[in-house]
Amino acid sequence: MVILSKDKTKCAEYNRLAVQRNYGNGKDKKYALVGSVGHHSDILNSYPTKEAAVKELERIYAAYQNGDKTYAV
């Protein structure tokens, strides 16, 4: 599945997605949804809580299960 980042500056077929603590993005964006391709990682979007980031990850997974070929964060 090809995923487009929230800021629309990154688009790739990520082979790994993860929610990670984001230490350098201010106090209102504490968690990041990170996509990896090979040895390269991109922050696809930042979220104020871990729960919000996990919810986005679950939406991506549901779209993948439905057979969608693209997803915009």
N, CA, C and O atoms as a GROMACS GRO file, in nm:
protein
  292
    1MET      N    1   0.084  -0.118   0.000
    1MET     CA    2   0.000   0.000   0.000
    1MET      C    3   0.089   0.124   0.000
    1MET      O    4   0.185   0.133   0.077
    2VAL      N    5   0.057   0.217  -0.085
    2VAL     CA    6   0.130   0.344  -0.092
    2VAL      C    7   0.064   0.442   0.006
    2VAL      O    8  -0.058   0.459   0.005
    3ILE      N    9   0.147   0.505   0.089
    3ILE     CA   10   0.096   0.595   0.192
    3ILE      C   11   0.152   0.735   0.169
    3ILE      O   12   0.272   0.753   0.148
    4LEU      N   13   0.063   0.834   0.173
    4LEU     CA   14   0.099   0.975   0.157
    4LEU      C   15   0.102   1.040   0.295
    4LEU      O   16   0.006   1.026   0.372
    5SER      N   17   0.209   1.112   0.327
    5SER     CA   18   0.221   1.177   0.458
    5SER      C   19   0.121   1.291   0.472
    5SER      O   20   0.066   1.340   0.373
    6LYS      N   21   0.097   1.332   0.596
    6LYS     CA   22   0.000   1.440   0.625
    6LYS      C   23   0.038   1.570   0.554
    6LYS      O   24  -0.049   1.640   0.502
    7ASP      N   25   0.169   1.602   0.551
    7ASP     CA   26   0.211   1.726   0.486
    7ASP      C   27   0.229   1.712   0.335
    7ASP      O   28   0.269   1.807   0.267
    8LYS      N   29   0.199   1.592   0.284
    8LYS     CA   30   0.202   1.562   0.140
    8LYS      C   31   0.341   1.580   0.078
    8LYS      O   32   0.352   1.606  -0.042
    9THR      N   33   0.447   1.566   0.159
    9THR     CA   34   0.582   1.576   0.106
    9THR      C   35   0.651   1.440   0.094
    9THR      O   36   0.761   1.431   0.039
   10LYS      N   37   0.586   1.334   0.144
   10LYS     CA   38   0.642   1.200   0.137
   10LYS      C   39   0.535   1.102   0.092
   10LYS      O   40   0.421   1.106   0.139
   11CYS      N   41   0.572   1.015  -0.001
   11CYS     CA   42   0.480   0.915  -0.052
   11CYS      C   43   0.562   0.793  -0.089
   11CYS      O   44   0.655   0.801  -0.170
   12ALA      N   45   0.528   0.678  -0.029
   12ALA     CA   46   0.606   0.557  -0.055
   12ALA      C   47   0.525   0.434  -0.016
   12ALA      O   48   0.422   0.443   0.049
   13GLU      N   49   0.575   0.320  -0.058
   13GLU     CA   50   0.518   0.191  -0.017
   13GLU      C   51   0.602   0.144   0.102
   13GLU      O   52   0.701   0.071   0.086
   14TYR      N   53   0.562   0.185   0.220
   14TYR     CA   54   0.637   0.157   0.342
   14TYR      C   55   0.622   0.010   0.379
   14TYR      O   56   0.513  -0.046   0.373
   15ASN      N   57   0.734  -0.053   0.417
   15ASN     CA   58   0.727  -0.193   0.456
   15ASN      C   59   0.717  -0.210   0.607
   15ASN      O   60   0.705  -0.322   0.656
   16ARG      N   61   0.722  -0.100   0.682
   16ARG     CA   62   0.705  -0.105   0.827
   16ARG      C   63   0.648   0.028   0.874
   16ARG      O   64   0.692   0.135   0.832
   17LEU      N   65   0.547   0.018   0.961
   17LEU     CA   66   0.488   0.137   1.023
   17LEU      C   67   0.496   0.120   1.174
   17LEU      O   68   0.476   0.010   1.226
   18ALA      N   69   0.525   0.228   1.245
   18ALA     CA   70   0.536   0.221   1.390
   18ALA      C   71   0.496   0.353   1.453
   18ALA      O   72   0.512   0.460   1.394
   19VAL      N   73   0.445   0.344   1.575
   19VAL     CA   74   0.418   0.462   1.658
   19VAL      C   75   0.538   0.476   1.751
   19VAL      O   76   0.573   0.382   1.822
   20GLN      N   77   0.600   0.592   1.750
   20GLN     CA   78   0.719   0.615   1.832
   20GLN      C   79   0.706   0.746   1.908
   20GLN      O   80   0.639   0.839   1.865
   21ARG      N   81   0.772   0.750   2.020
   21ARG     CA   82   0.779   0.873   2.099
   21ARG      C   83   0.860   0.975   2.019
   21ARG      O   84   0.966   0.942   1.966
   22ASN      N   85   0.810   1.097   2.009
   22ASN     CA   86   0.876   1.202   1.932
   22ASN      C   87   0.922   1.310   2.028
   22ASN      O   88   0.841   1.388   2.077
   23TYR      N   89   1.052   1.314   2.056
   23TYR     CA   90   1.105   1.404   2.158
   23TYR      C   91   1.132   1.545   2.107
   23TYR      O   92   1.143   1.637   2.188
   24GLY      N   93   1.144   1.564   1.977
   24GLY     CA   94   1.186   1.695   1.929
   24GLY      C   95   1.079   1.777   1.860
   24GLY      O   96   1.114   1.863   1.778
   25ASN      N   97   0.952   1.757   1.888
   25ASN     CA   98   0.848   1.826   1.812
   25ASN      C   99   0.752   1.904   1.901
   25ASN      O  100   0.634   1.917   1.868
   26GLY      N  101   0.800   1.956   2.012
   26GLY     CA  102   0.713   2.038   2.097
   26GLY      C  103   0.623   1.956   2.186
   26GLY      O  104   0.618   1.834   2.174
   27LYS      N  105   0.551   2.023   2.276
   27LYS     CA  106   0.471   1.948   2.372
   27LYS      C  107   0.336   1.900   2.320
   27LYS      O  108   0.277   1.811   2.380
   28ASP      N  109   0.286   1.956   2.210
   28ASP     CA  110   0.155   1.912   2.161
   28ASP      C  111   0.163   1.805   2.053
   28ASP      O  112   0.059   1.762   2.003
   29LYS      N  113   0.280   1.763   2.015
   29LYS     CA  114   0.296   1.657   1.914
   29LYS      C  115   0.397   1.555   1.966
   29LYS      O  116   0.510   1.549   1.918
   30LYS      N  117   0.356   1.476   2.066
   30LYS     CA  118   0.450   1.391   2.139
   30LYS      C  119   0.474   1.255   2.075
   30LYS      O  120   0.572   1.189   2.109
   31TYR      N  121   0.389   1.211   1.984
   31TYR     CA  122   0.404   1.079   1.922
   31TYR      C  123   0.403   1.093   1.771
   31TYR      O  124   0.334   1.178   1.715
   32ALA      N  125   0.481   1.008   1.706
   32ALA     CA  126   0.493   1.013   1.560
   32ALA      C  127   0.454   0.879   1.499
   32ALA      O  128   0.484   0.773   1.555
   33LEU      N  129   0.389   0.885   1.384
   33LEU     CA  130   0.366   0.768   1.301
   33LEU      C  131   0.480   0.765   1.201
   33LEU      O  132   0.494   0.856   1.119
   34VAL      N  133   0.561   0.661   1.207
   34VAL     CA  134   0.683   0.652   1.127
   34VAL      C  135   0.671   0.537   1.028
   34VAL      O  136   0.634   0.426   1.065
   35GLY      N  137   0.703   0.566   0.903
   35GLY     CA  138   0.705   0.464   0.799
   35GLY      C  139   0.849   0.438   0.756
   35GLY      O  140   0.928   0.531   0.742
   36SER      N  141   0.883   0.310   0.735
   36SER     CA  142   1.020   0.274   0.697
   36SER      C  143   1.021   0.203   0.563
   36SER      O  144   0.935   0.121   0.532
   37VAL      N  145   1.123   0.238   0.483
   37VAL     CA  146   1.151   0.173   0.356
   37VAL      C  147   1.300   0.140   0.359
   37VAL      O  148   1.384   0.230   0.358
   38GLY      N  149   1.333   0.011   0.363
   38GLY     CA  150   1.473  -0.026   0.374
   38GLY      C  151   1.533   0.031   0.500
   38GLY      O  152   1.482   0.007   0.609
   39HIS      N  153   1.642   0.107   0.488
   39HIS     CA  154   1.708   0.167   0.604
   39HIS      C  155   1.669   0.314   0.622
   39HIS      O  156   1.735   0.386   0.697
   40HIS      N  157   1.564   0.357   0.554
   40HIS     CA  158   1.520   0.496   0.561
   40HIS      C  159   1.384   0.504   0.630
   40HIS      O  160   1.296   0.421   0.605
   41SER      N  161   1.367   0.602   0.718
   41SER     CA  162   1.240   0.622   0.788
   41SER      C  163   1.189   0.764   0.765
   41SER      O  164   1.267   0.858   0.755
   42ASP      N  165   1.056   0.778   0.758
   42ASP     CA  166   0.991   0.908   0.742
   42ASP      C  167   0.887   0.924   0.852
   42ASP      O  168   0.816   0.830   0.885
   43ILE      N  169   0.877   1.044   0.908
   43ILE     CA  170   0.766   1.076   0.998
   43ILE      C  171   0.649   1.114   0.909
   43ILE      O  172   0.655   1.212   0.834
   44LEU      N  173   0.542   1.037   0.917
   44LEU     CA  174   0.425   1.060   0.833
   44LEU      C  175   0.329   1.162   0.894
   44LEU      O  176   0.260   1.234   0.823
   45ASN      N  177   0.326   1.167   1.028
   45ASN     CA  178   0.245   1.266   1.098
   45ASN      C  179   0.280   1.260   1.246
   45ASN      O  180   0.336   1.161   1.293
   46SER      N  181   0.249   1.365   1.320
   46SER     CA  182   0.270   1.370   1.464
   46SER      C  183   0.137   1.387   1.534
   46SER      O  184   0.044   1.446   1.478
   47TYR      N  185   0.128   1.335   1.657
   47TYR     CA  186   0.001   1.333   1.731
   47TYR      C  187   0.025   1.374   1.876
   47TYR      O  188   0.135   1.354   1.928
   48PRO      N  189  -0.076   1.429   1.942
   48PRO     CA  190  -0.060   1.473   2.081
   48PRO      C  191  -0.055   1.356   2.181
   48PRO      O  192   0.004   1.369   2.288
   49THR      N  193  -0.118   1.244   2.147
   49THR     CA  194  -0.121   1.129   2.238
   49THR      C  195  -0.086   1.001   2.163
   49THR      O  196  -0.100   0.991   2.041
   50LYS      N  197  -0.041   0.904   2.240
   50LYS     CA  198  -0.012   0.772   2.182
   50LYS      C  199  -0.140   0.710   2.127
   50LYS      O  200  -0.137   0.645   2.022
   51GLU      N  201  -0.250   0.728   2.195
   51GLU     CA  202  -0.378   0.671   2.152
   51GLU      C  203  -0.419   0.724   2.015
   51GLU      O  204  -0.469   0.648   1.932
   52ALA      N  205  -0.400   0.853   1.992
   52ALA     CA  206  -0.435   0.912   1.863
   52ALA      C  207  -0.349   0.855   1.751
   52ALA      O  208  -0.398   0.828   1.642
   53ALA      N  209  -0.221   0.836   1.778
   53ALA     CA  210  -0.131   0.779   1.678
   53ALA      C  211  -0.166   0.633   1.649
   53ALA      O  212  -0.164   0.591   1.534
   54VAL      N  213  -0.198   0.558   1.752
   54VAL     CA  214  -0.236   0.417   1.735
   54VAL      C  215  -0.367   0.408   1.658
   54VAL      O  216  -0.383   0.317   1.575
   55LYS      N  217  -0.460   0.498   1.682
   55LYS     CA  218  -0.587   0.498   1.610
   55LYS      C  219  -0.563   0.518   1.460
   55LYS      O  220  -0.628   0.452   1.378
   56GLU      N  221  -0.471   0.607   1.423
   56GLU     CA  222  -0.437   0.628   1.281
   56GLU      C  223  -0.374   0.501   1.223
   56GLU      O  224  -0.406   0.461   1.110
   57LEU      N  225  -0.286   0.438   1.300
   57LEU     CA  226  -0.224   0.313   1.255
   57LEU      C  227  -0.331   0.205   1.233
   57LEU      O  228  -0.322   0.129   1.136
   58GLU      N  229  -0.430   0.198   1.319
   58GLU     CA  230  -0.540   0.102   1.304
   58GLU      C  231  -0.623   0.133   1.179
   58GLU      O  232  -0.669   0.040   1.112
   59ARG      N  233  -0.642   0.261   1.146
   59ARG     CA  234  -0.716   0.298   1.024
   59ARG      C  235  -0.638   0.254   0.899
   59ARG      O  236  -0.696   0.207   0.802
   60ILE      N  237  -0.506   0.270   0.903
   60ILE     CA  238  -0.422   0.226   0.791
   60ILE      C  239  -0.434   0.075   0.776
   60ILE      O  240  -0.449   0.024   0.665
   61TYR      N  241  -0.427   0.003   0.887
   61TYR     CA  242  -0.438  -0.143   0.883
   61TYR      C  243  -0.574  -0.187   0.828
   61TYR      O  244  -0.580  -0.281   0.749
   62ALA      N  245  -0.680  -0.121   0.869
   62ALA     CA  246  -0.815  -0.154   0.819
   62ALA      C  247  -0.823  -0.130   0.668
   62ALA      O  248  -0.882  -0.211   0.596
   63ALA      N  249  -0.765  -0.020   0.621
   63ALA     CA  250  -0.764   0.008   0.477
   63ALA      C  251  -0.687  -0.100   0.402
   63ALA      O  252  -0.728  -0.143   0.294
   64TYR      N  253  -0.576  -0.144   0.459
   64TYR     CA  254  -0.495  -0.252   0.400
   64TYR      C  255  -0.576  -0.381   0.392
   64TYR      O  256  -0.574  -0.450   0.290
   65GLN      N  257  -0.647  -0.414   0.499
   65GLN     CA  258  -0.730  -0.534   0.502
   65GLN      C  259  -0.842  -0.527   0.397
   65GLN      O  260  -0.883  -0.630   0.342
   66ASN      N  261  -0.890  -0.407   0.371
   66ASN     CA  262  -0.998  -0.389   0.272
   66ASN      C  263  -0.946  -0.392   0.129
   66ASN      O  264  -1.024  -0.385   0.034
   67GLY      N  265  -0.815  -0.403   0.113
   67GLY     CA  266  -0.758  -0.412  -0.021
   67GLY      C  267  -0.726  -0.278  -0.084
   67GLY      O  268  -0.697  -0.271  -0.204
   68ASP      N  269  -0.732  -0.169  -0.006
   68ASP     CA  270  -0.698  -0.038  -0.062
   68ASP      C  271  -0.553  -0.036  -0.104
   68ASP      O  272  -0.467  -0.095  -0.039
   69LYS      N  273  -0.525   0.032  -0.212
   69LYS     CA  274  -0.389   0.041  -0.263
   69LYS      C  275  -0.318   0.169  -0.221
   69LYS      O  276  -0.196   0.178  -0.227
   70THR      N  277  -0.396   0.269  -0.176
   70THR     CA  278  -0.338   0.396  -0.132
   70THR      C  279  -0.405   0.441  -0.003
   70THR      O  280  -0.518   0.402   0.028
   71TYR      N  281  -0.334   0.526   0.071
   71TYR     CA  282  -0.388   0.583   0.195
   71TYR      C  283  -0.322   0.718   0.217
   71TYR      O  284  -0.200   0.731   0.204
   72ALA      N  285  -0.401   0.819   0.251
   72ALA     CA  286  -0.348   0.952   0.286
   72ALA      C  287  -0.366   0.973   0.435
   72ALA      O  288  -0.478   0.965   0.486
   73VAL      N  289  -0.256   1.001   0.505
   73VAL     CA  290  -0.262   1.023   0.650
   73VAL      C  291  -0.328   1.156   0.678
   73VAL      O  292  -0.343   1.194   0.793
   0.00000   0.00000   0.00000
